[in-house]
Amino acid sequence: MPRHAGVAERNGADTGGEMRLSHFWQRMEEHFGAAYAESLSRDYVFEELGSRTIRQALDDGFDAKEVWHAVCQAFDLPAHVY
């Protein structure tokens, strides 16, 4: 899988390793609810992910943690959820 420079890395932050996809989806559901998390993953285009949706970014090889950081920034989630 290709590795892309994620939003946290571009901002000089240490991403602290990869995140499992199961953990990513768990966080999405915890913060947005199952139905909205699914819709968000298909429909919302993130500039931070090269104008991709969550699904497209994951399919294109972005690490789940990089995608999660983009979600947190886009929706102003508190720092403790990073």
LINCORTA-V812247 format. One record per backbone hydrogen bond with DSSP energy under -1.0 kcal/mol. CO is the residue of the C=O (numbers start at 1). NH is the residue of the N-H. If there is no record, write none. Layout:
CO | NH
CO | NH
This chain:
6 | 10
7 | 11
8 | 13
9 | 12
20 | 24
21 | 25
22 | 26
23 | 27
24 | 28
25 | 29
26 | 30
27 | 31
28 | 32
29 | 33
33 | 37
34 | 38
35 | 39
36 | 40
37 | 41
38 | 42
39 | 43
40 | 44
41 | 55
46 | 49
46 | 51
46 | 52
47 | 50
52 | 46
53 | 57
54 | 58
55 | 59
56 | 60
57 | 62
58 | 61
63 | 67
64 | 68
65 | 69
66 | 70
67 | 71
68 | 72
69 | 73
70 | 74
71 | 75
72 | 77
78 | 81
79 | 82
